[in-house]
Amino acid sequence: MPLPSAAPTAAAPPDGLPSYRLLTGPDDAAFCRRVSDALALGYVLHGSPAATFNGQTVIVAQAVIWPGVRHTTL
């Protein structure tokens, strides 16, 4: 049985958003909310998160893609 999606998916992301997004920022609640908001819109996680330290704070990144859009590699 498939899992229900967080939101109904359309052929394209809403509001002209791109089908691939790389969300980046400090590792804080605001970043977590941005990822959660993307998931609530219908995006899905793509790959593992990444983290680095810039000498002051931890910076994180998470890619998300719109389901159903064919993504090709170069």
PDB file with one MODEL, atoms N, CA, C and O in Angstrom:
MODEL        1
ATOM      1  N   MET A   1       0.844  -1.174   0.000  1.00  0.00           N
ATOM      2  CA  MET A   1       0.000   0.000   0.000  1.00  0.00           C
ATOM      3  C   MET A   1       0.893   1.241   0.000  1.00  0.00           C
ATOM      4  O   MET A   1       1.739   1.372   0.884  1.00  0.00           O
ATOM      5  N   PRO A   2       0.735   2.154  -0.957  1.00  0.00           N
ATOM      6  CA  PRO A   2       1.569   3.356  -1.001  1.00  0.00           C
ATOM      7  C   PRO A   2       1.234   4.301   0.144  1.00  0.00           C
ATOM      8  O   PRO A   2       0.100   4.358   0.619  1.00  0.00           O
ATOM      9  N   LEU A   3       2.247   5.035   0.570  1.00  0.00           N
ATOM     10  CA  LEU A   3       2.044   6.032   1.613  1.00  0.00           C
ATOM     11  C   LEU A   3       1.326   7.237   1.041  1.00  0.00           C
ATOM     12  O   LEU A   3       1.586   7.614  -0.102  1.00  0.00           O
ATOM     13  N   PRO A   4       0.430   7.852   1.799  1.00  0.00           N
ATOM     14  CA  PRO A   4      -0.225   9.067   1.295  1.00  0.00           C
ATOM     15  C   PRO A   4       0.777  10.200   1.212  1.00  0.00           C
ATOM     16  O   PRO A   4       1.662  10.321   2.060  1.00  0.00           O
ATOM     17  N   SER A   5       0.638  11.026   0.196  1.00  0.00           N
ATOM     18  CA  SER A   5       1.541  12.171   0.064  1.00  0.00           C
ATOM     19  C   SER A   5       1.093  13.275   1.007  1.00  0.00           C
ATOM     20  O   SER A   5      -0.061  13.324   1.432  1.00  0.00           O
ATOM     21  N   ALA A   6       2.031  14.163   1.324  1.00  0.00           N
ATOM     22  CA  ALA A   6       1.737  15.266   2.238  1.00  0.00           C
ATOM     23  C   ALA A   6       0.766  16.252   1.607  1.00  0.00           C
ATOM     24  O   ALA A   6      -0.026  16.886   2.304  1.00  0.00           O
ATOM     25  N   ALA A   7       0.830  16.380   0.296  1.00  0.00           N
ATOM     26  CA  ALA A   7      -0.042  17.314  -0.407  1.00  0.00           C
ATOM     27  C   ALA A   7      -0.319  16.737  -1.786  1.00  0.00           C
ATOM     28  O   ALA A   7       0.493  15.972  -2.306  1.00  0.00           O
ATOM     29  N   PRO A   8      -1.441  17.085  -2.383  1.00  0.00           N
ATOM     30  CA  PRO A   8      -1.696  16.615  -3.736  1.00  0.00           C
ATOM     31  C   PRO A   8      -0.639  17.168  -4.682  1.00  0.00           C
ATOM     32  O   PRO A   8      -0.270  18.339  -4.598  1.00  0.00           O
ATOM     33  N   THR A   9      -0.156  16.321  -5.578  1.00  0.00           N
ATOM     34  CA  THR A   9       0.881  16.779  -6.492  1.00  0.00           C
ATOM     35  C   THR A   9       0.269  17.193  -7.818  1.00  0.00           C
ATOM     36  O   THR A   9      -0.683  16.580  -8.301  1.00  0.00           O
ATOM     37  N   ALA A  10       0.822  18.228  -8.388  1.00  0.00           N
ATOM     38  CA  ALA A  10       0.413  18.730  -9.693  1.00  0.00           C
ATOM     39  C   ALA A  10       1.532  18.421 -10.673  1.00  0.00           C
ATOM     40  O   ALA A  10       2.597  17.939 -10.285  1.00  0.00           O
ATOM     41  N   ALA A  11       1.285  18.699 -11.941  1.00  0.00           N
ATOM     42  CA  ALA A  11       2.295  18.447 -12.957  1.00  0.00           C
ATOM     43  C   ALA A  11       3.527  19.316 -12.763  1.00  0.00           C
ATOM     44  O   ALA A  11       4.626  18.937 -13.166  1.00  0.00           O
ATOM     45  N   ALA A  12       3.352  20.465 -12.154  1.00  0.00           N
ATOM     46  CA  ALA A  12       4.472  21.384 -11.938  1.00  0.00           C
ATOM     47  C   ALA A  12       4.343  21.997 -10.548  1.00  0.00           C
ATOM     48  O   ALA A  12       3.244  22.068  -9.997  1.00  0.00           O
ATOM     49  N   PRO A  13       5.454  22.435  -9.989  1.00  0.00           N
ATOM     50  CA  PRO A  13       5.390  23.075  -8.669  1.00  0.00           C
ATOM     51  C   PRO A  13       4.541  24.343  -8.703  1.00  0.00           C
ATOM     52  O   PRO A  13       4.400  24.968  -9.755  1.00  0.00           O
ATOM     53  N   PRO A  14       3.977  24.724  -7.562  1.00  0.00           N
ATOM     54  CA  PRO A  14       3.133  25.919  -7.513  1.00  0.00           C
ATOM     55  C   PRO A  14       3.939  27.209  -7.599  1.00  0.00           C
ATOM     56  O   PRO A  14       5.145  27.224  -7.350  1.00  0.00           O
ATOM     57  N   ASP A  15       3.265  28.269  -7.950  1.00  0.00           N
ATOM     58  CA  ASP A  15       3.829  29.627  -7.918  1.00  0.00           C
ATOM     59  C   ASP A  15       5.102  29.787  -8.739  1.00  0.00           C
ATOM     60  O   ASP A  15       5.940  30.631  -8.420  1.00  0.00           O
ATOM     61  N   GLY A  16       5.257  28.987  -9.795  1.00  0.00           N
ATOM     62  CA  GLY A  16       6.424  29.117 -10.654  1.00  0.00           C
ATOM     63  C   GLY A  16       7.727  28.648 -10.031  1.00  0.00           C
ATOM     64  O   GLY A  16       8.802  28.959 -10.543  1.00  0.00           O
ATOM     65  N   LEU A  17       7.648  27.905  -8.935  1.00  0.00           N
ATOM     66  CA  LEU A  17       8.863  27.398  -8.299  1.00  0.00           C
ATOM     67  C   LEU A  17       9.533  26.370  -9.205  1.00  0.00           C
ATOM     68  O   LEU A  17       8.849  25.705  -9.983  1.00  0.00           O
ATOM     69  N   PRO A  18      10.854  26.226  -9.123  1.00  0.00           N
ATOM     70  CA  PRO A  18      11.548  25.247  -9.960  1.00  0.00           C
ATOM     71  C   PRO A  18      11.283  23.820  -9.480  1.00  0.00           C
ATOM     72  O   PRO A  18      10.908  23.602  -8.328  1.00  0.00           O
ATOM     73  N   SER A  19      11.483  22.852 -10.378  1.00  0.00           N
ATOM     74  CA  SER A  19      11.254  21.454 -10.005  1.00  0.00           C
ATOM     75  C   SER A  19      12.375  20.912  -9.128  1.00  0.00           C
ATOM     76  O   SER A  19      12.180  19.922  -8.423  1.00  0.00           O
ATOM     77  N   TYR A  20      13.544  21.543  -9.159  1.00  0.00           N
ATOM     78  CA  TYR A  20      14.671  21.160  -8.295  1.00  0.00           C
ATOM     79  C   TYR A  20      15.039  22.362  -7.453  1.00  0.00           C
ATOM     80  O   TYR A  20      15.177  23.473  -7.967  1.00  0.00           O
ATOM     81  N   ARG A  21      15.196  22.141  -6.168  1.00  0.00           N
ATOM     82  CA  ARG A  21      15.607  23.224  -5.268  1.00  0.00           C
ATOM     83  C   ARG A  21      16.677  22.691  -4.331  1.00  0.00           C
ATOM     84  O   ARG A  21      16.583  21.567  -3.838  1.00  0.00           O
ATOM     85  N   LEU A  22      17.694  23.507  -4.091  1.00  0.00           N
ATOM     86  CA  LEU A  22      18.707  23.188  -3.091  1.00  0.00           C
ATOM     87  C   LEU A  22      18.546  24.207  -1.975  1.00  0.00           C
ATOM     88  O   LEU A  22      18.912  25.373  -2.119  1.00  0.00           O
ATOM     89  N   LEU A  23      17.998  23.751  -0.873  1.00  0.00           N
ATOM     90  CA  LEU A  23      17.768  24.624   0.274  1.00  0.00           C
ATOM     91  C   LEU A  23      19.036  24.641   1.119  1.00  0.00           C
ATOM     92  O   LEU A  23      19.574  23.585   1.451  1.00  0.00           O
ATOM     93  N   THR A  24      19.514  25.826   1.466  1.00  0.00           N
ATOM     94  CA  THR A  24      20.736  25.958   2.252  1.00  0.00           C
ATOM     95  C   THR A  24      20.535  26.987   3.346  1.00  0.00           C
ATOM     96  O   THR A  24      19.660  27.848   3.257  1.00  0.00           O
ATOM     97  N   GLY A  25      21.350  26.887   4.371  1.00  0.00           N
ATOM     98  CA  GLY A  25      21.309  27.883   5.431  1.00  0.00           C
ATOM     99  C   GLY A  25      21.903  27.357   6.712  1.00  0.00           C
ATOM    100  O   GLY A  25      22.333  26.205   6.779  1.00  0.00           O
ATOM    101  N   PRO A  26      21.929  28.203   7.738  1.00  0.00           N
ATOM    102  CA  PRO A  26      22.407  27.755   9.047  1.00  0.00           C
ATOM    103  C   PRO A  26      21.523  26.621   9.573  1.00  0.00           C
ATOM    104  O   PRO A  26      20.324  26.574   9.297  1.00  0.00           O
ATOM    105  N   ASP A  27      22.128  25.725  10.323  1.00  0.00           N
ATOM    106  CA  ASP A  27      21.394  24.599  10.900  1.00  0.00           C
ATOM    107  C   ASP A  27      20.586  25.091  12.095  1.00  0.00           C
ATOM    108  O   ASP A  27      21.031  25.014  13.240  1.00  0.00           O
ATOM    109  N   ASP A  28      19.387  25.600  11.803  1.00  0.00           N
ATOM    110  CA  ASP A  28      18.533  26.145  12.854  1.00  0.00           C
ATOM    111  C   ASP A  28      17.074  25.820  12.554  1.00  0.00           C
ATOM    112  O   ASP A  28      16.765  25.180  11.549  1.00  0.00           O
ATOM    113  N   ALA A  29      16.195  26.261  13.422  1.00  0.00           N
ATOM    114  CA  ALA A  29      14.768  25.972  13.259  1.00  0.00           C
ATOM    115  C   ALA A  29      14.210  26.562  11.966  1.00  0.00           C
ATOM    116  O   ALA A  29      13.326  25.969  11.349  1.00  0.00           O
ATOM    117  N   ALA A  30      14.714  27.718  11.551  1.00  0.00           N
ATOM    118  CA  ALA A  30      14.226  28.346  10.317  1.00  0.00           C
ATOM    119  C   ALA A  30      14.533  27.467   9.106  1.00  0.00           C
ATOM    120  O   ALA A  30      13.697  27.332   8.212  1.00  0.00           O
ATOM    121  N   PHE A  31      15.723  26.869   9.070  1.00  0.00           N
ATOM    122  CA  PHE A  31      16.066  25.971   7.964  1.00  0.00           C
ATOM    123  C   PHE A  31      15.145  24.751   7.981  1.00  0.00           C
ATOM    124  O   PHE A  31      14.628  24.348   6.940  1.00  0.00           O
ATOM    125  N   CYS A  32      14.944  24.171   9.147  1.00  0.00           N
ATOM    126  CA  CYS A  32      14.059  23.007   9.261  1.00  0.00           C
ATOM    127  C   CYS A  32      12.648  23.345   8.796  1.00  0.00           C
ATOM    128  O   CYS A  32      11.997  22.522   8.152  1.00  0.00           O
ATOM    129  N   ARG A  33      12.170  24.543   9.113  1.00  0.00           N
ATOM    130  CA  ARG A  33      10.843  24.974   8.649  1.00  0.00           C
ATOM    131  C   ARG A  33      10.816  25.091   7.127  1.00  0.00           C
ATOM    132  O   ARG A  33       9.825  24.713   6.502  1.00  0.00           O
ATOM    133  N   ARG A  34      11.887  25.608   6.518  1.00  0.00           N
ATOM    134  CA  ARG A  34      11.919  25.735   5.054  1.00  0.00           C
ATOM    135  C   ARG A  34      11.830  24.367   4.386  1.00  0.00           C
ATOM    136  O   ARG A  34      11.110  24.197   3.402  1.00  0.00           O
ATOM    137  N   VAL A  35      12.563  23.389   4.924  1.00  0.00           N
ATOM    138  CA  VAL A  35      12.485  22.033   4.372  1.00  0.00           C
ATOM    139  C   VAL A  35      11.082  21.473   4.597  1.00  0.00           C
ATOM    140  O   VAL A  35      10.496  20.893   3.683  1.00  0.00           O
ATOM    141  N   SER A  36      10.544  21.637   5.788  1.00  0.00           N
ATOM    142  CA  SER A  36       9.192  21.148   6.089  1.00  0.00           C
ATOM    143  C   SER A  36       8.149  21.803   5.194  1.00  0.00           C
ATOM    144  O   SER A  36       7.221  21.137   4.737  1.00  0.00           O
ATOM    145  N   ASP A  37       8.290  23.095   4.939  1.00  0.00           N
ATOM    146  CA  ASP A  37       7.360  23.800   4.050  1.00  0.00           C
ATOM    147  C   ASP A  37       7.425  23.240   2.636  1.00  0.00           C
ATOM    148  O   ASP A  37       6.390  23.073   1.990  1.00  0.00           O
ATOM    149  N   ALA A  38       8.635  22.948   2.144  1.00  0.00           N
ATOM    150  CA  ALA A  38       8.778  22.374   0.804  1.00  0.00           C
ATOM    151  C   ALA A  38       8.106  21.006   0.743  1.00  0.00           C
ATOM    152  O   ALA A  38       7.431  20.688  -0.236  1.00  0.00           O
ATOM    153  N   LEU A  39       8.286  20.199   1.782  1.00  0.00           N
ATOM    154  CA  LEU A  39       7.639  18.884   1.817  1.00  0.00           C
ATOM    155  C   LEU A  39       6.120  19.024   1.856  1.00  0.00           C
ATOM    156  O   LEU A  39       5.410  18.254   1.210  1.00  0.00           O
ATOM    157  N   ALA A  40       5.622  19.989   2.601  1.00  0.00           N
ATOM    158  CA  ALA A  40       4.176  20.214   2.683  1.00  0.00           C
ATOM    159  C   ALA A  40       3.597  20.651   1.340  1.00  0.00           C
ATOM    160  O   ALA A  40       2.441  20.354   1.040  1.00  0.00           O
ATOM    161  N   LEU A  41       4.390  21.356   0.528  1.00  0.00           N
ATOM    162  CA  LEU A  41       3.940  21.758  -0.808  1.00  0.00           C
ATOM    163  C   LEU A  41       3.836  20.570  -1.751  1.00  0.00           C
ATOM    164  O   LEU A  41       3.096  20.617  -2.734  1.00  0.00           O
ATOM    165  N   GLY A  42       4.582  19.492  -1.452  1.00  0.00           N
ATOM    166  CA  GLY A  42       4.571  18.322  -2.312  1.00  0.00           C
ATOM    167  C   GLY A  42       5.928  17.913  -2.834  1.00  0.00           C
ATOM    168  O   GLY A  42       6.040  16.893  -3.513  1.00  0.00           O
ATOM    169  N   TYR A  43       6.976  18.686  -2.535  1.00  0.00           N
ATOM    170  CA  TYR A  43       8.333  18.285  -2.906  1.00  0.00           C
ATOM    171  C   TYR A  43       8.715  17.035  -2.125  1.00  0.00           C
ATOM    172  O   TYR A  43       8.138  16.751  -1.075  1.00  0.00           O
ATOM    173  N   VAL A  44       9.692  16.288  -2.644  1.00  0.00           N
ATOM    174  CA  VAL A  44      10.237  15.128  -1.938  1.00  0.00           C
ATOM    175  C   VAL A  44      11.737  15.323  -1.782  1.00  0.00           C
ATOM    176  O   VAL A  44      12.382  15.982  -2.598  1.00  0.00           O
ATOM    177  N   LEU A  45      12.284  14.734  -0.710  1.00  0.00           N
ATOM    178  CA  LEU A  45      13.721  14.829  -0.474  1.00  0.00           C
ATOM    179  C   LEU A  45      14.472  14.141  -1.599  1.00  0.00           C
ATOM    180  O   LEU A  45      14.014  13.131  -2.133  1.00  0.00           O
ATOM    181  N   HIS A  46      15.621  14.685  -1.958  1.00  0.00           N
ATOM    182  CA  HIS A  46      16.457  14.111  -3.005  1.00  0.00           C
ATOM    183  C   HIS A  46      17.875  14.010  -2.459  1.00  0.00           C
ATOM    184  O   HIS A  46      18.555  15.022  -2.290  1.00  0.00           O
ATOM    185  N   GLY A  47      18.312  12.804  -2.189  1.00  0.00           N
ATOM    186  CA  GLY A  47      19.650  12.608  -1.655  1.00  0.00           C
ATOM    187  C   GLY A  47      19.724  12.915  -0.167  1.00  0.00           C
ATOM    188  O   GLY A  47      18.728  13.233   0.482  1.00  0.00           O
ATOM    189  N   SER A  48      20.920  12.809   0.334  1.00  0.00           N
ATOM    190  CA  SER A  48      21.172  13.040   1.756  1.00  0.00           C
ATOM    191  C   SER A  48      21.444  14.508   2.013  1.00  0.00           C
ATOM    192  O   SER A  48      21.891  15.223   1.117  1.00  0.00           O
ATOM    193  N   PRO A  49      21.180  14.965   3.226  1.00  0.00           N
ATOM    194  CA  PRO A  49      21.559  16.338   3.566  1.00  0.00           C
ATOM    195  C   PRO A  49      23.077  16.447   3.650  1.00  0.00           C
ATOM    196  O   PRO A  49      23.772  15.451   3.852  1.00  0.00           O
ATOM    197  N   ALA A  50      23.575  17.648   3.496  1.00  0.00           N
ATOM    198  CA  ALA A  50      25.010  17.917   3.624  1.00  0.00           C
ATOM    199  C   ALA A  50      25.203  18.975   4.694  1.00  0.00           C
ATOM    200  O   ALA A  50      24.336  19.822   4.909  1.00  0.00           O
ATOM    201  N   ALA A  51      26.346  18.919   5.363  1.00  0.00           N
ATOM    202  CA  ALA A  51      26.648  19.903   6.404  1.00  0.00           C
ATOM    203  C   ALA A  51      28.122  20.270   6.331  1.00  0.00           C
ATOM    204  O   ALA A  51      28.973  19.437   6.019  1.00  0.00           O
ATOM    205  N   THR A  52      28.403  21.525   6.622  1.00  0.00           N
ATOM    206  CA  THR A  52      29.778  22.003   6.691  1.00  0.00           C
ATOM    207  C   THR A  52      29.862  23.048   7.791  1.00  0.00           C
ATOM    208  O   THR A  52      28.843  23.568   8.246  1.00  0.00           O
ATOM    209  N   PHE A  53      31.059  23.346   8.208  1.00  0.00           N
ATOM    210  CA  PHE A  53      31.279  24.344   9.250  1.00  0.00           C
ATOM    211  C   PHE A  53      32.078  25.478   8.639  1.00  0.00           C
ATOM    212  O   PHE A  53      33.150  25.241   8.082  1.00  0.00           O
ATOM    213  N   ASN A  54      31.582  26.709   8.729  1.00  0.00           N
ATOM    214  CA  ASN A  54      32.253  27.852   8.110  1.00  0.00           C
ATOM    215  C   ASN A  54      33.165  28.606   9.077  1.00  0.00           C
ATOM    216  O   ASN A  54      33.609  29.714   8.774  1.00  0.00           O
ATOM    217  N   GLY A  55      33.442  28.021  10.221  1.00  0.00           N
ATOM    218  CA  GLY A  55      34.276  28.674  11.212  1.00  0.00           C
ATOM    219  C   GLY A  55      33.475  29.322  12.323  1.00  0.00           C
ATOM    220  O   GLY A  55      34.010  29.645  13.383  1.00  0.00           O
ATOM    221  N   GLN A  56      32.178  29.511  12.069  1.00  0.00           N
ATOM    222  CA  GLN A  56      31.296  30.105  13.077  1.00  0.00           C
ATOM    223  C   GLN A  56      30.043  29.278  13.314  1.00  0.00           C
ATOM    224  O   GLN A  56      29.645  29.054  14.457  1.00  0.00           O
ATOM    225  N   THR A  57      29.425  28.827  12.232  1.00  0.00           N
ATOM    226  CA  THR A  57      28.179  28.070  12.354  1.00  0.00           C
ATOM    227  C   THR A  57      28.188  26.873  11.410  1.00  0.00           C
ATOM    228  O   THR A  57      28.964  26.819  10.456  1.00  0.00           O
ATOM    229  N   VAL A  58      27.322  25.929  11.693  1.00  0.00           N
ATOM    230  CA  VAL A  58      27.111  24.799  10.796  1.00  0.00           C
ATOM    231  C   VAL A  58      26.135  25.245   9.712  1.00  0.00           C
ATOM    232  O   VAL A  58      25.061  25.769  10.007  1.00  0.00           O
ATOM    233  N   ILE A  59      26.523  25.032   8.453  1.00  0.00           N
ATOM    234  CA  ILE A  59      25.682  25.349   7.299  1.00  0.00           C
ATOM    235  C   ILE A  59      25.219  24.023   6.706  1.00  0.00           C
ATOM    236  O   ILE A  59      26.023  23.116   6.495  1.00  0.00           O
ATOM    237  N   VAL A  60      23.926  23.916   6.441  1.00  0.00           N
ATOM    238  CA  VAL A  60      23.363  22.671   5.930  1.00  0.00           C
ATOM    239  C   VAL A  60      22.713  22.895   4.567  1.00  0.00           C
ATOM    240  O   VAL A  60      22.381  24.019   4.191  1.00  0.00           O
ATOM    241  N   ALA A  61      22.544  21.801   3.848  1.00  0.00           N
ATOM    242  CA  ALA A  61      21.905  21.844   2.531  1.00  0.00           C
ATOM    243  C   ALA A  61      21.056  20.592   2.365  1.00  0.00           C
ATOM    244  O   ALA A  61      21.432  19.506   2.808  1.00  0.00           O
ATOM    245  N   GLN A  62      19.916  20.758   1.724  1.00  0.00           N
ATOM    246  CA  GLN A  62      19.056  19.625   1.402  1.00  0.00           C
ATOM    247  C   GLN A  62      18.401  19.884   0.054  1.00  0.00           C
ATOM    248  O   GLN A  62      17.746  20.907  -0.143  1.00  0.00           O
ATOM    249  N   ALA A  63      18.583  18.948  -0.870  1.00  0.00           N
ATOM    250  CA  ALA A  63      17.938  19.054  -2.172  1.00  0.00           C
ATOM    251  C   ALA A  63      16.536  18.469  -2.082  1.00  0.00           C
ATOM    252  O   ALA A  63      16.304  17.477  -1.392  1.00  0.00           O
ATOM    253  N   VAL A  64      15.606  19.101  -2.790  1.00  0.00           N
ATOM    254  CA  VAL A  64      14.245  18.592  -2.929  1.00  0.00           C
ATOM    255  C   VAL A  64      13.865  18.669  -4.408  1.00  0.00           C
ATOM    256  O   VAL A  64      14.304  19.565  -5.129  1.00  0.00           O
ATOM    257  N   ILE A  65      13.047  17.720  -4.843  1.00  0.00           N
ATOM    258  CA  ILE A  65      12.577  17.715  -6.230  1.00  0.00           C
ATOM    259  C   ILE A  65      11.064  17.571  -6.247  1.00  0.00           C
ATOM    260  O   ILE A  65      10.454  17.054  -5.311  1.00  0.00           O
ATOM    261  N   TRP A  66      10.480  18.045  -7.339  1.00  0.00           N
ATOM    262  CA  TRP A  66       9.045  17.897  -7.541  1.00  0.00           C
ATOM    263  C   TRP A  66       8.803  16.518  -8.144  1.00  0.00           C
ATOM    264  O   TRP A  66       9.405  16.190  -9.167  1.00  0.00           O
ATOM    265  N   PRO A  67       7.934  15.695  -7.539  1.00  0.00           N
ATOM    266  CA  PRO A  67       7.715  14.347  -8.061  1.00  0.00           C
ATOM    267  C   PRO A  67       7.043  14.378  -9.431  1.00  0.00           C
ATOM    268  O   PRO A  67       6.235  15.256  -9.732  1.00  0.00           O
ATOM    269  N   GLY A  68       7.399  13.406 -10.237  1.00  0.00           N
ATOM    270  CA  GLY A  68       6.767  13.277 -11.538  1.00  0.00           C
ATOM    271  C   GLY A  68       7.452  14.044 -12.650  1.00  0.00           C
ATOM    272  O   GLY A  68       7.152  13.819 -13.822  1.00  0.00           O
ATOM    273  N   VAL A  69       8.364  14.946 -12.314  1.00  0.00           N
ATOM    274  CA  VAL A  69       9.117  15.674 -13.331  1.00  0.00           C
ATOM    275  C   VAL A  69      10.363  14.861 -13.638  1.00  0.00           C
ATOM    276  O   VAL A  69      11.104  14.485 -12.729  1.00  0.00           O
ATOM    277  N   ARG A  70      10.593  14.593 -14.898  1.00  0.00           N
ATOM    278  CA  ARG A  70      11.763  13.805 -15.277  1.00  0.00           C
ATOM    279  C   ARG A  70      13.001  14.674 -15.156  1.00  0.00           C
ATOM    280  O   ARG A  70      13.088  15.731 -15.780  1.00  0.00           O
ATOM    281  N   HIS A  71      13.960  14.228 -14.353  1.00  0.00           N
ATOM    282  CA  HIS A  71      15.221  14.935 -14.165  1.00  0.00           C
ATOM    283  C   HIS A  71      16.315  14.128 -14.846  1.00  0.00           C
ATOM    284  O   HIS A  71      16.419  12.917 -14.650  1.00  0.00           O
ATOM    285  N   THR A  72      17.115  14.796 -15.635  1.00  0.00           N
ATOM    286  CA  THR A  72      18.199  14.120 -16.334  1.00  0.00           C
ATOM    287  C   THR A  72      19.530  14.563 -15.763  1.00  0.00           C
ATOM    288  O   THR A  72      19.649  15.657 -15.213  1.00  0.00           O
ATOM    289  N   THR A  73      20.524  13.710 -15.895  1.00  0.00           N
ATOM    290  CA  THR A  73      21.868  14.057 -15.449  1.00  0.00           C
ATOM    291  C   THR A  73      22.683  14.476 -16.659  1.00  0.00           C
ATOM    292  O   THR A  73      22.452  14.012 -17.775  1.00  0.00           O
ATOM    293  N   LEU A  74      23.619  15.341 -16.425  1.00  0.00           N
ATOM    294  CA  LEU A  74      24.477  15.825 -17.515  1.00  0.00           C
ATOM    295  C   LEU A  74      25.654  14.922 -17.715  1.00  0.00           C
ATOM    296  O   LEU A  74      26.483  15.173 -18.590  1.00  0.00           O
TER     297      LEU A  74
ENDMDL
END
